């Protein structure tokens, strides 16, 4: 190594040695200018195992449209059973045909949710908000209640039955209509 190379190497080392405290001082002055911001956590719970939390806020929940109550047609099923003491008469025992009506209602429900993602590990990170809209298919079953039937069997333990298909159908239809009327306030755009 000649003398000029040695001088060059020593000057480079000297600059690095002098530059290090200057660089550290510049970094320190920048960190003193750094502002600390805090984030308000929305619906967040502390959890040591994860750094992010997702929560949901329901914004909208309504029914798109309800079926027309006048057009409801239940499915009728029947079976033959042997009844004792029909309508309280101890001498009246016989095979009878009983009816049951079942009605299925289907509708669409609209939901809008606000998804909120909060991050605890990154200071100064604001929560992320995103709206999500869904249309969900819903259904409800209505079955005729035999306690509304016009015929019963037994004395102490009375059990009622529908002996006419029209009566069973009317009972199931009335139950469905009553439910539809209760839901009219939650139809989208009303109430």
Secondary structure, 3 states (H helix, E strand, C coil): CCHHHHHHHHHHHHHHHHHHHHHHHHHHHHHHHCCCCCCCCCCCCCCCCCCEEEEEEEEEEEEEECCCHHHCCCEEEEEEEEECCECCCCCCCEEEEEEEEEEEEEEEEEEEEEEEEEECCCCCCCCEEEEEEEEEEEEEEEECCHHHCCEEECCCCCEEECCCHHHHHHHHHHHHHHHHHHHHHHECCCC
